[in-house]
């Protein structure tokens, strides 16, 4: 058939309550006013729920809604690392399970029309983690009801992200909305036969008028189609299915309750006609919202508080739920969503960053490599940047799960990741911008082997040998041509320690490039037991006789935009491009990594947790090769690496990063 039907749906980060129902709220495209009112009502309802939550939990134990800066490690944060299951054993999610202590069957229902982002990490952690903790199952149910925007790469990426976060096939089942299109259609006809649905031909403006006008404050009334005979609606519904009507010409609406103050009960559309109806799995037959995973707990974010009423209403009309009871059918409960300030999560806006676009007055070029560019906050980008999956899950655990939305700044996320990496990855010597130091009082073949631990606080990680040689390389900003009493690193006539070396070195002279003005070589002396104790130690990489020194390109990432709130920029006319931070990616093309890198690469993943713990018998993915560059930052290997040259991504800075400059 030329046209087919589709249910209205609202995509959501936290898991749309679509299972076991065919009703969704009107999409914002078809009825923006209702969507706006619903959001306001949802916020009001969420605030009431939050007050009730606070009565049951002491305010001091709840996460703050906005965190503006990283704070010192707290017992709660440390507990989240040691016990990531705490969010299921106490608080909101404990009470949810107590309400319905049945075998747990949850679901995560992404739409396969884009890449998941950091907000989805919370939804995945809650739904899959809740099922795992209670020895249940979580359905990864693809809501594949919008085929013109769906691509195979999104299906693949979503499954990869779920597995990467540690929820493998043994913990979930993959299903598709399209698996149930036929059964859903049968239920829709049954709803009509029970006089609980009808076919409506009203325009968008007519629908808005019946819902109280533009602001929804006027009189609400049903349209003339609502009272048509069930057989007539049944015939019209079949005509919709067979392609008689075009988009917007007919909807199947549920016969709900216009006297109810909840906009989600104002005869929402269950099916609509769509123009591009070819589906990659079902062909041209139809597209609808199916839901037959028989779940026990529908866990979604608080913007769907009002949708719970219509959700339960439909289940009750089709005998899937007992009125005013959670004994039968799924129980919907809502938790606060996660918002990370200063990030762009909109698929439409990220697409502009990836592809560029033609603005009204100019052509805007692309800003990032792809959807996995480490400066973005899609999950594929976060993974490529090197953030471990366990760090994401522990971050969710630190914030906790309540009915309150959690709005945090990027620095809070980075603080959590840094704390996780500090405990779980090895240390190496890395120099980003090397300057050659020749220690003139050492023989040419000098090689003092030093035993260097991979992790000073964890001897089980092991150690390796690094050789101090006549020639070493230090960081350019660890040397000054003129000494300063407040500068404690290398300068002419000043002694400074080399990490792990027995004695310090003193700069005697230096050579500069006349064309660039940069120092190219420093002449130094190696000290002895009579040397004064240096006030600082610096990191270095040597020409090791006991192992290879690795050349690398190091990519250091900063905020993608100069503006603190990039979502407030002009995205329609390309004004956002003027706020792109030219320093969002700083490349050091001549970085050096000490010889221990070879062993670290072979022993990856670091750490072997979550989905990465499943790696057996195959080479670890580049992003699992993680380490701390002493005094420099946390790094991983990028996918652009080759046999000839390693490419590094800086995951996060060290918390002492700025302090070391003195």
C-alpha positions in Angstrom: 0.0 0.0 0.0 1.1 3.6 -0.6 0.5 4.9 2.9 0.5 3.3 6.3 -0.2 4.2 9.9 2.0 5.1 12.8 1.4 5.9 16.4 2.4 9.3 17.8 5.4 9.0 20.0 7.7 11.1 22.2 11.4 10.1 22.0 13.1 10.2 25.4 16.5 9.7 26.9 15.2 8.0 30.0 13.0 5.3 28.4 9.6 6.1 27.0 6.8 4.2 28.6 5.9 2.4 25.4 5.8 -1.2 26.5 2.5 -3.0 26.6 0.6 0.0 25.1 -0.1 1.6 21.8 -0.7 5.1 23.2 1.9 7.8 23.3 1.4 11.6 23.8 1.0 13.7 20.7 4.3 14.5 19.2 5.6 18.0 19.6 5.5 18.3 15.8 1.8 17.6 15.6 0.7 19.5 18.7 3.3 21.8 20.2 0.8 23.4 22.6 -0.1 20.2 24.3 3.5 19.2 24.6 4.3 22.5 26.2 1.5 22.3 28.7 2.4 18.7 29.4 6.0 19.7 30.2 4.8 22.4 32.7 2.4 20.0 34.3 5.1 17.3 34.5 7.5 19.7 36.2 4.8 20.6 38.7 4.1 16.9 39.4 7.9 16.2 39.6 8.3 18.9 42.2 5.5 17.4 44.3 7.1 14.0 44.0 10.4 15.5 45.0 9.0 16.9 48.2 7.6 13.5 49.1 11.0 12.0 48.4 12.7 14.4 50.7 10.4 13.5 53.5 11.5 9.9 53.2 15.1 10.6 52.6 17.1 13.1 54.6 18.0 16.1 52.5 21.6 15.8 53.4 21.8 12.4 51.7 20.4 13.6 48.4 22.5 14.8 45.4 22.4 18.6 44.8 20.6 19.5 41.6 23.5 21.7 40.4 27.2 21.1 41.1 29.3 24.0 39.9 32.8 22.7 40.7 34.5 19.5 41.6 34.7 18.8 45.4 36.9 16.8 47.6 36.3 13.1 47.7 33.4 12.2 50.0 32.5 8.9 51.6 29.5 8.6 49.4 31.6 9.0 46.2 34.2 6.5 47.4 31.4 4.1 48.3 30.0 4.4 44.8 33.4 3.1 43.5 33.5 0.3 46.0 29.8 -0.5 45.8 28.1 0.5 42.5 25.0 -1.5 43.5 24.2 0.8 46.4 21.7 2.7 44.3 19.6 -0.4 44.0 19.9 -1.4 47.6 18.7 1.9 49.1 16.7 4.9 48.3 14.3 5.4 45.4 15.0 2.2 43.5 14.8 0.1 46.7 11.3 1.5 47.2 10.3 0.8 43.6 11.2 -2.8 44.0 9.4 -3.0 47.3 6.2 -1.8 45.7 6.3 -4.7 43.2 8.8 -7.4 44.4 8.1 -9.7 41.4 10.6 -11.2 39.0 12.1 -8.1 37.4 11.6 -7.5 33.7 12.6 -3.9 32.6 13.3 -2.4 29.2 15.5 0.2 27.5 13.7 1.4 24.3 15.9 3.6 22.2 14.9 4.9 18.8 17.6 3.7 16.3 17.9 7.1 14.6 21.0 8.4 16.2 23.8 7.8 18.6 23.2 7.5 22.4 24.6 10.3 24.6 25.8 10.7 28.2 22.2 11.1 29.4 21.4 7.6 28.1 24.1 6.2 30.4 21.9 6.9 33.3 18.9 5.2 31.6 21.0 2.2 30.7 22.5 2.0 34.2 19.1 2.2 35.9 17.1 -0.2 33.7 19.8 -2.8 33.0 21.4 -2.4 36.5 18.0 -2.8 38.2 17.3 -6.0 36.4 20.8 -7.3 37.0 20.7 -6.6 40.7 17.4 -8.4 41.1 18.4 -11.4 38.9 15.9 -10.3 36.2 16.1 -9.4 32.6 16.1 -6.1 30.7 14.8 -5.9 27.1 16.8 -3.8 24.7 13.8 -3.0 22.6 14.5 -1.0 19.5 11.6 1.4 18.8 12.0 1.1 15.1 8.9 3.0 14.1 10.4 5.8 12.2 12.2 4.1 9.2 13.0 7.2 7.2 15.5 8.2 10.0 16.7 4.7 11.0 20.0 3.3 9.8 21.8 0.0 10.6 24.8 1.8 12.1 22.6 3.1 14.9 21.3 -0.4 15.7 24.8 -1.6 15.8 26.2 1.3 17.9 23.4 1.0 20.5 24.0 -2.7 21.0 27.8 -2.0 21.3 27.2 0.7 23.9 25.0 -1.5 26.0 27.6 -4.3 25.8 30.4 -1.9 26.5 28.7 -0.8 29.7 28.8 -4.4 30.9 25.3 -5.6 30.0 26.0 -8.5 27.7 23.6 -10.9 26.0 23.3 -13.0 29.2 21.7 -10.0 30.9 19.3 -8.8 28.2 17.2 -9.7 25.2 17.1 -7.7 22.0 13.6 -7.1 20.6 12.1 -4.8 18.0 8.9 -2.9 17.9 8.4 -4.2 14.4 8.3 -7.7 15.8 4.8 -6.9 17.1 3.2 -4.8 14.4 0.6 -7.4 13.6 -0.4 -8.1 17.2 -0.5 -4.3 17.9 -2.9 -3.8 15.0 -5.2 -6.5 16.3 -5.3 -4.8 19.7 -6.1 -1.5 18.1 -9.1 -3.0 16.4 -10.1 -4.6 19.7 -9.9 -1.1 21.3 -12.3 0.2 18.6 -14.7 -2.7 19.2 -14.8 -1.9 22.9 -15.7 1.7 21.9 -12.5 3.0 23.4 -11.0 4.4 20.2 -12.3 6.2 17.1 -11.0 7.5 13.8 -10.7 11.3 13.7 -10.3 13.5 10.6 -9.8 16.8 12.5 -7.0 19.2 11.5 -4.3 20.2 13.9 -6.1 23.5 14.6 -9.4 21.8 15.2 -7.7 19.4 17.7 -6.2 22.4 19.5 -9.5 24.2 19.7 -11.1 21.1 21.2 -8.4 21.1 23.8 -9.1 24.6 25.0 -7.5 26.7 22.3 -3.9 27.9 21.9 -3.2 28.0 25.7 -5.5 25.0 26.5 -7.4 27.2 29.0 -10.6 27.4 27.2 -13.5 25.0 27.1 -12.6 21.4 26.1 -14.9 19.4 24.0 -15.0 16.3 21.8 -15.1 16.4 18.0 -18.0 15.1 16.0 -16.0 12.0 15.0 -15.9 10.8 18.6 -19.5 9.6 18.5 -19.4 7.7 15.2 -20.4 4.0 15.4 -17.7 1.5 16.2 -18.2 -0.3 12.9 -17.7 3.0 11.0 -14.4 3.7 12.9 -13.3 0.1 12.3 -13.9 0.6 8.5 -12.1 3.9 8.5 -9.2 2.5 10.5 -8.8 -0.3 7.9 -9.0 2.4 5.2 -6.0 4.2 6.9 -4.1 0.9 6.9 -4.9 0.4 3.2 -3.6 3.8 2.1 -6.9 5.7 1.5 -5.7 8.7 3.6 -2.6 10.8 3.4 -0.5 12.2 6.3 -2.6 14.3 8.7 -6.0 13.3 7.1 -6.8 10.6 9.7 -5.8 9.5 13.1 -6.9 6.7 15.4 -7.6 8.4 18.7 -8.3 6.9 22.1 -11.6 7.7 23.7 -10.3 9.0 27.0 -11.5 11.9 29.3 -11.6 15.5 28.3 -12.7 16.4 31.9 -9.5 15.2 33.3 -6.9 18.0 33.9 -4.1 15.8 32.6 -3.4 16.7 28.9 -2.3 13.1 28.4 -6.0 12.1 28.8 -7.3 14.3 26.0 -8.0 11.7 23.3 -4.4 11.1 22.3 -3.6 9.7 18.9 -2.6 6.0 18.7 -2.0 5.8 15.0 -1.3 8.3 12.2 -0.7 8.0 8.5 2.9 8.6 7.4 4.2 9.4 4.0 7.5 7.4 3.8 6.4 4.0 5.1 9.0 1.6 3.9 10.5 -0.3 6.8 13.7 -2.2 6.5 12.3 -5.2 8.4 8.6 -5.3 7.4 8.7 -3.6 4.0 5.7 -1.4 3.1 3.1 -3.1 5.3 3.0 -0.7 8.3 4.7 1.1 11.1 3.3 1.2 14.6 4.4 1.3 18.3 4.4 -2.3 19.6 5.0 -3.3 23.2 4.8 -7.0 24.2 7.9 -7.7 26.3 5.5 -8.3 29.3 7.7 -6.1 31.6 7.2 -5.7 35.3 8.7 -2.3 35.9 8.6 0.6 33.5 11.3 3.0 34.7 11.4 6.3 32.8 12.3 9.9 33.4 10.0 12.4 35.1 8.8 14.1 31.9 6.5 11.1 31.6 4.8 11.5 35.0 1.6 12.6 33.3 1.9 9.9 30.7 1.5 7.3 33.4 -2.3 8.0 33.6 -2.8 7.4 29.9 -0.4 4.4 30.0 -2.4 2.7 32.8 -5.7 3.7 31.1 -4.9 1.9 27.9 -3.6 -1.2 29.7 -6.8 -1.3 31.7 -9.0 -1.0 28.6 -7.3 -4.0 27.1 -7.3 -6.1 30.3 -3.5 -5.9 30.7 -3.9 -4.2 34.1 -6.3 -4.1 37.0 -7.6 -0.6 37.7 -5.9 1.1 40.7 -3.7 -1.9 41.2 -0.1 -2.9 40.4 -0.8 -6.6 40.8 -1.0 -7.2 37.1 0.9 -5.6 34.3 3.8 -3.2 34.3 4.2 -0.6 37.0 5.5 2.7 35.7 7.7 4.8 38.0 9.7 8.0 37.1 13.2 9.1 38.1 15.0 12.4 37.5 16.9 12.7 34.2 20.6 13.6 34.0 21.6 16.9 32.3 25.2 17.9 31.7 25.5 21.6 31.3 27.8 23.0 28.6 27.3 20.1 26.3 25.4 19.6 23.0 23.3 16.5 23.0 20.7 17.4 20.3 21.1 15.0 17.4 20.2 17.8 15.0 22.8 20.1 16.4 25.5 17.5 16.5 24.8 16.7 12.9 25.6 20.3 12.1 28.9 20.0 14.0 29.7 16.9 12.1 28.6 17.8 8.6 28.4 21.6 8.6 25.5 23.2 6.8 24.4 26.0 4.5 23.2 28.9 6.6 21.1 31.7 5.2 24.1 34.0 4.9 27.2 31.7 4.7 28.4 28.1 4.5 29.2 26.7 8.0 32.0 24.1 7.9 32.2 21.0 10.0 33.7 21.4 13.5 34.4 17.8 14.6 35.5 14.7 12.8 32.4 12.6 13.3 29.9 11.5 16.0 32.7 9.9 17.9 34.9 13.0 18.1 36.2 13.0 21.7 35.0 16.6 22.2 31.4 15.4 22.0 29.3 13.7 24.6 27.8 10.9 22.6 28.6 7.6 24.2 30.8 6.6 21.2 32.7 9.8 21.6 33.1 9.3 25.4 34.4 5.8 24.7 36.9 7.0 22.1 38.1 9.7 24.4 39.0 6.9 26.8 36.5 7.1 29.6 36.1 3.6 31.0 32.6 2.1 31.1 32.9 1.5 34.8 33.6 5.2 35.4 30.3 6.1 33.7 28.3 3.7 35.8 30.0 4.8 39.0 29.3 8.4 38.0 25.6 7.5 37.9 26.0 5.8 41.2 27.6 8.9 42.8 24.8 11.1 41.7 22.1 8.7 42.9 18.7 8.0 41.5 15.7 10.1 42.9 12.7 11.9 41.4 14.8 15.1 41.1 16.5 16.0 37.9 20.3 16.2 38.2 22.0 19.1 36.4 25.8 19.0 36.7 28.6 20.8 35.0 31.2 19.0 32.8 33.9 19.6 35.5 31.9 17.4 37.9 31.8 14.6 35.4 35.5 14.9 34.8 36.2 15.0 38.5 34.4 11.6 38.8 36.2 10.1 35.9 39.6 11.3 37.2 38.9 9.8 40.6 38.1 6.5 39.0 41.1 6.5 36.8 43.4 7.4 39.7 42.6 4.1 41.3 42.5 1.9 38.3 45.1 2.7 35.6 49.0 2.4 35.6 51.5 5.3 35.4 53.9 6.1 32.6 56.4 8.9 31.8 55.1 11.0 28.9 56.5 14.2 27.5 54.1 16.2 25.3 56.4 18.9 24.0 60.0 17.5 24.4 63.2 19.5 24.7 66.5 17.6 24.5 68.7 17.6 27.5 72.3 16.4 27.2 73.9 15.4 30.5 77.5 16.2 29.7 79.2 14.6 32.6 77.8 11.2 31.8 79.5 8.8 29.3 77.9 8.2 25.9 76.9 4.6 26.8 75.6 5.4 30.3 72.4 3.6 31.3 71.3 3.6 34.9 68.4 1.2 35.2 65.7 2.4 37.5 62.9 0.2 38.8 59.7 2.1 38.2 56.3 1.0 39.6 53.3 1.1 37.3 51.1 2.2 40.2 52.8 3.5 43.4 49.8 2.6 45.6 49.2 -0.9 44.1 52.3 -3.1 44.0 50.2 -5.9 42.4 50.2 -3.9 39.1 54.0 -4.6 38.9 57.0 -2.5 37.8 59.3 -2.1 34.9 62.8 -0.9 34.1 63.5 2.6 32.8 67.1 3.7 31.9 68.5 7.1 32.7 70.8 7.9 29.8 73.1 10.6 28.7 70.3 12.2 26.7 66.9 12.7 28.1 63.8 14.7 27.1 61.9 17.0 29.4 58.7 19.1 29.0 59.4 22.5 27.3 57.5 24.4 30.0 59.7 22.7 32.7 62.6 25.0 31.6 63.0 28.7 31.8 65.8 30.7 30.1 65.9 33.0 33.1 65.5 31.9 36.6 62.8 33.1 38.9 62.7 32.6 42.7 59.1 31.3 42.4 60.0 28.8 39.7 61.2 25.5 41.1 62.0 23.6 37.9 64.9 23.7 35.5 66.7 27.0 34.8 70.4 28.0 34.2 72.4 27.3 37.4 69.4 25.6 39.2 69.2 22.0 40.4 66.0 20.0 39.7 65.2 16.4 40.4 64.3 13.8 37.7 61.5 11.5 38.8 62.9 8.1 40.0 66.6 9.2 39.4 68.9 9.1 42.4 70.5 12.6 41.8 69.3 15.9 40.3 70.5 17.7 37.3 71.6 21.3 36.8 71.2 23.3 33.6 74.5 24.8 32.5 73.6 26.3 29.1 71.1 26.0 26.3 70.9 26.4 22.5 68.1 28.2 20.6 66.8 28.0 17.1 67.4 31.4 15.6 64.4 31.2 13.3 61.8 30.2 15.9 63.4 31.5 19.1 62.7 28.1 20.7 65.1 26.3 22.9 66.3 23.1 21.1 68.9 21.7 23.5 69.9 22.1 27.1 73.4 21.3 28.4 73.2 19.8 32.0 75.3 18.2 34.7 74.3 15.1 36.7 74.7 15.6 40.4 75.9 13.5 43.3 75.4 13.0 47.0 76.8 16.4 47.8 74.3 18.3 45.7 71.6 20.5 47.4 68.2 18.9 47.7 66.0 20.1 44.8 62.7 21.7 45.5 60.9 19.9 42.7 61.1 16.9 40.5 60.1 16.8 36.8 59.2 14.0 34.5 61.3 12.9 31.5 61.8 10.3 28.8 65.2 8.9 28.0 66.9 7.1 25.2 66.4 3.8 26.9 68.8 1.0 26.5 66.4 -1.5 28.0 63.4 -0.7 25.9 61.9 1.4 23.1 60.9 5.0 23.4 57.6 5.6 21.5 56.9 8.6 19.4 53.3 9.8 19.6 50.9 12.5 18.6 49.0 13.6 21.6 45.6 15.3 21.4 44.6 17.5 24.3 40.9 18.4 24.5 39.3 21.4 26.0 35.7 22.8 25.8 34.3 22.8 22.3 32.7 26.2 22.7 33.8 29.5 24.3 30.3 30.1 25.5 29.3 28.4 28.8 25.8 27.6 27.4 26.3 26.5 23.8 22.6 25.5 23.6 21.7 29.2 23.8 23.7 30.1 20.7 22.2 30.7 17.3 21.9 27.3 15.7 19.5 28.3 12.9 21.8 30.9 11.2 25.1 29.4 12.1 26.0 31.9 14.8 27.3 29.0 17.0 30.3 28.7 14.7 31.6 32.1 16.0 31.8 30.6 19.5 33.8 27.5 18.6 36.9 27.3 20.8 40.0 27.3 18.5 41.8 25.6 21.4 39.2 22.8 21.8 41.8 20.4 20.4 45.5 21.1 20.9 47.8 18.6 19.1 51.4 17.8 20.2 52.9 16.1 17.2 56.2 15.1 18.7 55.3 13.6 22.1 57.3 10.8 23.6 56.3 7.8 25.7 58.7 5.8 27.8 59.4 2.1 27.2 56.8 0.8 29.7 54.1 1.6 27.2 54.8 -1.6 25.4 53.9 -3.7 28.4 50.8 -1.6 29.3 49.6 -2.0 25.7 49.9 -5.8 25.9 48.1 -6.0 29.3 45.1 -3.9 28.3 42.2 -3.4 29.0 42.9 -1.0 31.9 40.8 -1.5 33.9 39.3 -4.9 33.0 35.8 -4.0 34.2 32.2 -3.7 32.8 32.0 -4.7 29.1 35.7 -4.5 28.6 36.3 -7.4 31.1 34.9 -9.7 28.4 37.9 -9.3 26.1 39.6 -12.7 25.8 42.1 -13.9 23.2 41.9 -10.8 21.0 43.8 -7.5 20.9 42.3 -4.9 23.2 40.6 -2.0 21.5 42.8 1.2 21.5 40.6 3.1 23.9 41.1 0.4 26.6 44.9 1.2 26.7 44.7 3.8 29.4 47.3 5.2 31.7 48.3 8.3 33.7 51.0 10.4 32.2 52.8 11.5 35.3 52.3 15.2 35.9 50.6 15.4 32.5 47.1 13.8 32.5 45.2 10.6 31.8 45.5 9.2 28.3 44.3 6.5 26.1 45.3 5.3 22.6 43.1 6.7 19.8 41.8 4.6 16.9 43.9 6.7 14.5 47.0 5.1 15.8 49.2 3.1 13.3 52.2 0.8 13.6 54.4 3.7 12.7 53.0 6.2 15.2 50.9 6.1 18.3 48.1 8.7 18.7 47.0 9.6 22.2 43.8 11.2 23.6 43.9 13.0 26.9 40.9 11.7 28.8 41.0 14.2 31.7 43.6 16.4 33.3 45.3 15.7 36.7 43.6 17.5 39.5 47.1 18.9 40.3 47.4 20.0 36.7 47.5 23.7 37.2 49.4 23.6 40.4 52.4 21.9 38.8 53.1 25.0 36.7 54.6 26.9 39.7 
